[in-house]
Amino acid sequence: MTETMDLIRPRKPLRRLVLEARGRPIAIDAARAALVVVDMQNDFLSPDGWFAARGIDDAWAKPLCPVIERMTALARREGLPVIWVNWGTRPDLMEIHPSHRRKARPSIGDPGYDARMKNGRGPVLERGGWGAAIVPELTVVDTDIHVEKHRYTGFFDNELDSVLRNLDVTTLLVAGINLDRCVLATVMDACHAGYDAVLLADATGTHAPVFCADAALLLIEQVFGFVSTSAALEAAFAAAEPA
């Protein structure tokens, strides 16, 4: 007798979660949600990293790590996948087109993607290197999922969409940096790909002027997704029935 090939993909039971968000509360299925953390890497956040070598103060980012640490712990406790979406370039930079390389050097003399800092760190954001590693203030465990990117968005020319679909994820809880760049681009492409993106506003930030963050939050709220907070997510899980 020929063995049957089982193609059935069981789905987890619905786990309704209601959390406060800008404008109105939203209901999501926590059984089909994932926490996506963008670009919490040494080159952006360490005093020995790329941004610091360009004169960008990291004071704006210091409050983010404790919030994201709480959110990753919450996600793991509640059974949500934790997905780290990080820059990771090839050593030869063949995937980075010329204009993008130029944008990495706002001023003459600024270190670009292929640069080594005066302290010997580098090359910038090279996959497997110190600069591309997640900052030590954040806990990473073996069950976490890692996806590399080489554009502002986390969805271009990589496996993020396939990973999410194989996990049967429909809702992304988004944290990380920079809000007006990689986070916004990732939320936009999540929307375009059919996901519901919920930004945790106090778990994201940017070194850009305040109006850039305000514009990004407004765009996400009105067009590309939803804006909530870490406290709202914690309260929603506390009020929900256990998984």
C-alpha atoms as a printed R data frame, in Angstrom:
    type eleno elety resid chain resno      x      y      z
1   ATOM     1    CA   MET     A     1  0.000  0.000  0.000
2   ATOM     2    CA   THR     A     2  1.332  3.426 -0.939
3   ATOM     3    CA   GLU     A     3  2.028  5.662  2.028
4   ATOM     4    CA   THR     A     4 -0.049  8.849  2.123
5   ATOM     5    CA   MET     A     5  1.907 12.090  2.050
6   ATOM     6    CA   ASP     A     6  0.358 14.319  4.691
7   ATOM     7    CA   LEU     A     7  0.121 17.943  3.489
8   ATOM     8    CA   ILE     A     8 -2.147 19.157  6.280
9   ATOM     9    CA   ARG     A     9 -0.764 22.154  8.155
10  ATOM    10    CA   PRO     A    10 -2.589 22.444 11.475
11  ATOM    11    CA   ARG     A    11 -3.194 25.930 12.839
12  ATOM    12    CA   LYS     A    12 -2.964 26.924 16.447
13  ATOM    13    CA   PRO     A    13 -6.246 27.750 18.189
14  ATOM    14    CA   LEU     A    14 -7.231 31.414 18.069
15  ATOM    15    CA   ARG     A    15 -5.818 33.460 20.930
16  ATOM    16    CA   ARG     A    16 -7.613 36.784 20.879
17  ATOM    17    CA   LEU     A    17 -5.649 39.709 22.252
18  ATOM    18    CA   VAL     A    18 -7.038 43.244 22.536
19  ATOM    19    CA   LEU     A    19 -4.522 46.052 22.989
20  ATOM    20    CA   GLU     A    20 -4.781 49.790 23.108
21  ATOM    21    CA   ALA     A    21 -3.507 51.620 20.042
22  ATOM    22    CA   ARG     A    22 -3.627 55.126 18.647
23  ATOM    23    CA   GLY     A    23 -7.117 55.914 17.431
24  ATOM    24    CA   ARG     A    24 -8.859 52.778 18.698
25  ATOM    25    CA   PRO     A    25 -8.124 49.424 20.338
26  ATOM    26    CA   ILE     A    26 -7.123 46.585 18.026
27  ATOM    27    CA   ALA     A    27 -7.678 42.836 18.295
28  ATOM    28    CA   ILE     A    28 -5.011 40.424 17.065
29  ATOM    29    CA   ASP     A    29 -4.491 36.678 17.121
30  ATOM    30    CA   ALA     A    30 -1.496 36.188 19.404
31  ATOM    31    CA   ALA     A    31 -1.169 32.630 18.114
32  ATOM    32    CA   ARG     A    32 -0.264 34.086 14.708
33  ATOM    33    CA   ALA     A    33  1.895 37.012 15.855
34  ATOM    34    CA   ALA     A    34  5.673 37.498 15.991
35  ATOM    35    CA   LEU     A    35  7.976 40.088 17.520
36  ATOM    36    CA   VAL     A    36 10.259 41.601 14.867
37  ATOM    37    CA   VAL     A    37 13.248 43.581 16.176
38  ATOM    38    CA   VAL     A    38 15.118 45.696 13.621
39  ATOM    39    CA   ASP     A    39 18.810 46.706 13.615
40  ATOM    40    CA   MET     A    40 19.723 46.708 17.310
41  ATOM    41    CA   GLN     A    41 23.367 46.307 16.311
42  ATOM    42    CA   ASN     A    42 26.779 47.400 17.567
43  ATOM    43    CA   ASP     A    43 27.555 49.609 14.584
44  ATOM    44    CA   PHE     A    44 24.446 51.684 15.287
45  ATOM    45    CA   LEU     A    45 24.401 51.686 19.089
46  ATOM    46    CA   SER     A    46 27.878 51.055 20.503
47  ATOM    47    CA   PRO     A    47 30.264 53.926 21.336
48  ATOM    48    CA   ASP     A    48 32.840 51.961 19.303
49  ATOM    49    CA   GLY     A    49 30.533 51.573 16.309
50  ATOM    50    CA   TRP     A    50 29.900 53.174 12.928
51  ATOM    51    CA   PHE     A    51 27.353 55.796 14.015
52  ATOM    52    CA   ALA     A    52 29.606 56.950 16.854
53  ATOM    53    CA   ALA     A    53 32.507 57.294 14.390
54  ATOM    54    CA   ARG     A    54 30.263 59.622 12.368
55  ATOM    55    CA   GLY     A    55 29.591 61.764 15.436
56  ATOM    56    CA   ILE     A    56 26.092 60.457 16.144
57  ATOM    57    CA   ASP     A    57 25.408 60.455 19.890
58  ATOM    58    CA   ASP     A    58 23.786 57.258 21.175
59  ATOM    59    CA   ALA     A    59 21.876 58.965 24.005
60  ATOM    60    CA   TRP     A    60 18.598 58.713 22.060
61  ATOM    61    CA   ALA     A    61 18.896 54.905 21.950
62  ATOM    62    CA   LYS     A    62 19.794 54.147 25.572
63  ATOM    63    CA   PRO     A    63 16.156 53.905 26.796
64  ATOM    64    CA   LEU     A    64 15.260 51.405 24.057
65  ATOM    65    CA   CYS     A    65 17.246 48.366 25.189
66  ATOM    66    CA   PRO     A    66 15.390 47.824 28.507
67  ATOM    67    CA   VAL     A    67 12.031 48.088 26.725
68  ATOM    68    CA   ILE     A    68 13.036 45.680 23.957
69  ATOM    69    CA   GLU     A    69 14.510 43.303 26.548
70  ATOM    70    CA   ARG     A    70 11.104 43.243 28.266
71  ATOM    71    CA   MET     A    71  9.339 42.645 24.966
72  ATOM    72    CA   THR     A    72 11.569 39.758 23.877
73  ATOM    73    CA   ALA     A    73 11.133 38.125 27.296
74  ATOM    74    CA   LEU     A    74  7.362 38.598 27.052
75  ATOM    75    CA   ALA     A    75  7.236 37.176 23.532
76  ATOM    76    CA   ARG     A    76  9.207 34.069 24.493
77  ATOM    77    CA   ARG     A    77  7.092 33.558 27.608
78  ATOM    78    CA   GLU     A    78  3.892 33.782 25.572
79  ATOM    79    CA   GLY     A    79  5.164 31.557 22.767
80  ATOM    80    CA   LEU     A    80  5.644 34.226 20.074
81  ATOM    81    CA   PRO     A    81  8.610 33.915 17.705
82  ATOM    82    CA   VAL     A    82 11.339 36.520 18.238
83  ATOM    83    CA   ILE     A    83 12.847 37.521 14.900
84  ATOM    84    CA   TRP     A    84 15.966 39.697 14.729
85  ATOM    85    CA   VAL     A    85 16.155 41.484 11.364
86  ATOM    86    CA   ASN     A    86 19.620 42.971 10.982
87  ATOM    87    CA   TRP     A    87 21.956 44.492  8.451
88  ATOM    88    CA   GLY     A    88 24.565 42.035  7.201
89  ATOM    89    CA   THR     A    89 26.549 42.892  4.072
90  ATOM    90    CA   ARG     A    90 28.807 40.745  1.924
91  ATOM    91    CA   PRO     A    91 32.545 41.394  2.341
92  ATOM    92    CA   ASP     A    92 32.711 42.483 -1.324
93  ATOM    93    CA   LEU     A    93 29.539 44.648 -1.039
94  ATOM    94    CA   MET     A    94 28.306 43.316 -4.371
95  ATOM    95    CA   GLU     A    95 24.689 43.583 -3.185
96  ATOM    96    CA   ILE     A    96 25.002 47.301 -2.313
97  ATOM    97    CA   HIS     A    97 24.410 49.496 -5.351
98  ATOM    98    CA   PRO     A    98 26.503 52.658 -5.928
99  ATOM    99    CA   SER     A    99 23.966 55.271 -4.864
100 ATOM   100    CA   HIS     A   100 23.269 53.371 -1.657
101 ATOM   101    CA   ARG     A   101 26.986 53.261 -0.900
102 ATOM   102    CA   ARG     A   102 27.153 57.006 -1.477
103 ATOM   103    CA   LYS     A   103 24.292 57.646  0.947
104 ATOM   104    CA   ALA     A   104 26.295 55.857  3.634
105 ATOM   105    CA   ARG     A   105 28.830 58.705  3.436
106 ATOM   106    CA   PRO     A   106 26.851 61.928  4.010
107 ATOM   107    CA   SER     A   107 30.080 63.940  4.128
108 ATOM   108    CA   ILE     A   108 33.519 63.546  2.600
109 ATOM   109    CA   GLY     A   109 35.653 61.517  4.963
110 ATOM   110    CA   ASP     A   110 32.748 59.762  6.687
111 ATOM   111    CA   PRO     A   111 33.269 55.994  7.043
112 ATOM   112    CA   GLY     A   112 31.133 53.957  4.630
113 ATOM   113    CA   TYR     A   113 30.108 50.301  4.472
114 ATOM   114    CA   ASP     A   114 33.627 49.092  3.670
115 ATOM   115    CA   ALA     A   115 35.332 51.236  6.317
116 ATOM   116    CA   ARG     A   116 37.304 50.327  9.378
117 ATOM   117    CA   MET     A   117 37.081 52.744 12.288
118 ATOM   118    CA   LYS     A   118 40.143 54.324 13.873
119 ATOM   119    CA   ASN     A   119 39.675 51.926 16.797
120 ATOM   120    CA   GLY     A   120 40.138 48.990 14.410
121 ATOM   121    CA   ARG     A   121 36.481 47.957 14.326
122 ATOM   122    CA   GLY     A   122 34.965 47.063 10.982
123 ATOM   123    CA   PRO     A   123 34.233 46.592  8.189
124 ATOM   124    CA   VAL     A   124 30.924 48.317  8.819
125 ATOM   125    CA   LEU     A   125 27.903 45.994  9.205
126 ATOM   126    CA   GLU     A   126 29.668 43.048  7.584
127 ATOM   127    CA   ARG     A   127 27.763 39.827  8.217
128 ATOM   128    CA   GLY     A   128 29.333 37.784 10.982
129 ATOM   129    CA   GLY     A   129 31.365 40.751 12.203
130 ATOM   130    CA   TRP     A   130 31.316 42.697 15.445
131 ATOM   131    CA   GLY     A   131 29.481 45.667 13.933
132 ATOM   132    CA   ALA     A   132 26.587 43.540 12.681
133 ATOM   133    CA   ALA     A   133 26.190 41.720 16.010
134 ATOM   134    CA   ILE     A   134 23.263 42.472 18.310
135 ATOM   135    CA   VAL     A   135 24.232 44.746 21.192
136 ATOM   136    CA   PRO     A   136 25.178 42.886 24.397
137 ATOM   137    CA   GLU     A   137 22.473 44.693 26.390
138 ATOM   138    CA   LEU     A   138 19.891 42.466 24.672
139 ATOM   139    CA   THR     A   139 19.445 38.773 25.405
140 ATOM   140    CA   VAL     A   140 19.452 36.411 22.435
141 ATOM   141    CA   VAL     A   141 18.487 32.740 22.861
142 ATOM   142    CA   ASP     A   142 18.898 29.719 20.610
143 ATOM   143    CA   THR     A   143 15.223 29.608 19.652
144 ATOM   144    CA   ASP     A   144 15.305 33.155 18.264
145 ATOM   145    CA   ILE     A   145 15.287 33.560 14.489
146 ATOM   146    CA   HIS     A   146 17.826 35.693 12.613
147 ATOM   147    CA   VAL     A   147 17.273 37.258  9.183
148 ATOM   148    CA   GLU     A   148 19.870 39.413  7.430
149 ATOM   149    CA   LYS     A   149 19.025 42.338  5.178
150 ATOM   150    CA   HIS     A   150 20.963 44.666  2.909
151 ATOM   151    CA   ARG     A   151 18.380 47.394  2.374
152 ATOM   152    CA   TYR     A   152 16.394 49.617  4.695
153 ATOM   153    CA   THR     A   153 13.423 47.262  4.520
154 ATOM   154    CA   GLY     A   154 13.578 43.860  6.121
155 ATOM   155    CA   PHE     A   155 11.643 42.295  3.245
156 ATOM   156    CA   PHE     A   156 13.791 42.878  0.149
157 ATOM   157    CA   ASP     A   157 15.775 40.039 -1.467
158 ATOM   158    CA   ASN     A   158 15.885 37.785  1.588
159 ATOM   159    CA   GLU     A   159 13.896 35.069  3.358
160 ATOM   160    CA   LEU     A   160 11.849 37.078  5.885
161 ATOM   161    CA   ASP     A   161  8.528 36.668  4.070
162 ATOM   162    CA   SER     A   162  9.069 32.912  3.641
163 ATOM   163    CA   VAL     A   163  9.977 32.516  7.316
164 ATOM   164    CA   LEU     A   164  6.852 34.374  8.435
165 ATOM   165    CA   ARG     A   165  4.557 32.394  6.138
166 ATOM   166    CA   ASN     A   166  6.037 29.073  7.265
167 ATOM   167    CA   LEU     A   167  5.406 30.177 10.852
168 ATOM   168    CA   ASP     A   168  1.808 31.056  9.866
169 ATOM   169    CA   VAL     A   169  2.336 34.594 11.151
170 ATOM   170    CA   THR     A   170 -0.080 37.351 10.128
171 ATOM   171    CA   THR     A   171  0.682 40.069 12.715
172 ATOM   172    CA   LEU     A   172  4.076 41.669 13.274
173 ATOM   173    CA   LEU     A   173  4.860 43.458 16.537
174 ATOM   174    CA   VAL     A   174  7.686 45.748 15.472
175 ATOM   175    CA   ALA     A   175 10.518 47.287 17.508
176 ATOM   176    CA   GLY     A   176 14.020 48.607 16.816
177 ATOM   177    CA   ILE     A   177 15.754 51.390 14.906
178 ATOM   178    CA   ASN     A   178 15.774 53.728 13.036
179 ATOM   179    CA   LEU     A   179 12.083 54.546 13.143
180 ATOM   180    CA   ASP     A   180 12.091 56.835 10.109
181 ATOM   181    CA   ARG     A   181 14.305 54.535  8.016
182 ATOM   182    CA   CYS     A   182 14.560 50.769  8.409
183 ATOM   183    CA   VAL     A   183 11.615 50.395 10.786
184 ATOM   184    CA   LEU     A   184  9.287 52.472  8.607
185 ATOM   185    CA   ALA     A   185 10.446 50.710  5.427
186 ATOM   186    CA   THR     A   186  9.877 47.315  7.048
187 ATOM   187    CA   VAL     A   187  6.398 48.275  8.269
188 ATOM   188    CA   MET     A   188  5.494 49.601  4.819
189 ATOM   189    CA   ASP     A   189  6.597 46.411  3.089
190 ATOM   190    CA   ALA     A   190  4.850 44.297  5.715
191 ATOM   191    CA   CYS     A   191  1.648 46.133  4.814
192 ATOM   192    CA   HIS     A   192  2.302 45.632  1.098
193 ATOM   193    CA   ALA     A   193  2.841 41.899  1.676
194 ATOM   194    CA   GLY     A   194 -0.439 41.494  3.553
195 ATOM   195    CA   TYR     A   195  0.726 41.511  7.172
196 ATOM   196    CA   ASP     A   196 -0.768 43.567  9.992
197 ATOM   197    CA   ALA     A   197  2.093 45.586 11.490
198 ATOM   198    CA   VAL     A   198  1.820 46.954 15.022
199 ATOM   199    CA   LEU     A   199  4.606 49.345 15.987
200 ATOM   200    CA   LEU     A   200  5.575 49.403 19.666
201 ATOM   201    CA   ALA     A   201  6.325 53.116 19.787
202 ATOM   202    CA   ASP     A   202  8.393 53.169 22.983
203 ATOM   203    CA   ALA     A   203 10.512 50.276 21.681
204 ATOM   204    CA   THR     A   204 11.683 52.212 18.653
205 ATOM   205    CA   GLY     A   205 13.585 55.435 18.010
206 ATOM   206    CA   THR     A   206 15.788 57.433 15.690
207 ATOM   207    CA   HIS     A   207 18.719 59.817 15.865
208 ATOM   208    CA   ALA     A   208 17.002 62.029 13.272
209 ATOM   209    CA   PRO     A   209 15.134 65.226 14.231
210 ATOM   210    CA   VAL     A   210 11.887 64.798 16.156
211 ATOM   211    CA   PHE     A   211  9.765 65.766 13.156
212 ATOM   212    CA   CYS     A   212 11.093 62.702 11.301
213 ATOM   213    CA   ALA     A   213  9.879 60.402 14.064
214 ATOM   214    CA   ASP     A   214  6.552 62.235 14.236
215 ATOM   215    CA   ALA     A   215  6.062 61.872 10.483
216 ATOM   216    CA   ALA     A   216  6.900 58.150 10.593
217 ATOM   217    CA   LEU     A   217  4.473 57.550 13.456
218 ATOM   218    CA   LEU     A   218  1.737 59.435 11.618
219 ATOM   219    CA   LEU     A   219  2.303 57.472  8.407
220 ATOM   220    CA   ILE     A   220  2.191 54.168 10.237
221 ATOM   221    CA   GLU     A   221 -0.919 55.139 12.205
222 ATOM   222    CA   GLN     A   222 -2.863 56.496  9.242
223 ATOM   223    CA   VAL     A   223 -1.654 54.310  6.359
224 ATOM   224    CA   PHE     A   224  0.658 51.357  6.915
225 ATOM   225    CA   GLY     A   225 -0.233 49.812 10.272
226 ATOM   226    CA   PHE     A   226 -0.986 50.560 13.886
227 ATOM   227    CA   VAL     A   227  0.855 52.287 16.731
228 ATOM   228    CA   SER     A   228  0.775 50.859 20.238
229 ATOM   229    CA   THR     A   229  3.182 50.570 23.194
230 ATOM   230    CA   SER     A   230  5.005 47.951 25.212
231 ATOM   231    CA   ALA     A   231  2.782 48.641 28.229
232 ATOM   232    CA   ALA     A   232 -0.332 48.103 26.113
233 ATOM   233    CA   LEU     A   233  1.001 44.754 24.905
234 ATOM   234    CA   GLU     A   234  1.848 43.667 28.454
235 ATOM   235    CA   ALA     A   235 -1.623 44.689 29.646
236 ATOM   236    CA   ALA     A   236 -3.270 42.825 26.769
237 ATOM   237    CA   PHE     A   237 -1.461 39.598 27.611
238 ATOM   238    CA   ALA     A   238 -2.247 40.049 31.307
239 ATOM   239    CA   ALA     A   239 -5.954 40.378 30.505
240 ATOM   240    CA   ALA     A   240 -6.066 37.513 27.997
241 ATOM   241    CA   GLU     A   241 -6.804 33.874 28.709
242 ATOM   242    CA   PRO     A   242 -3.675 31.727 29.094
243 ATOM   243    CA   ALA     A   243 -2.448 29.984 25.945
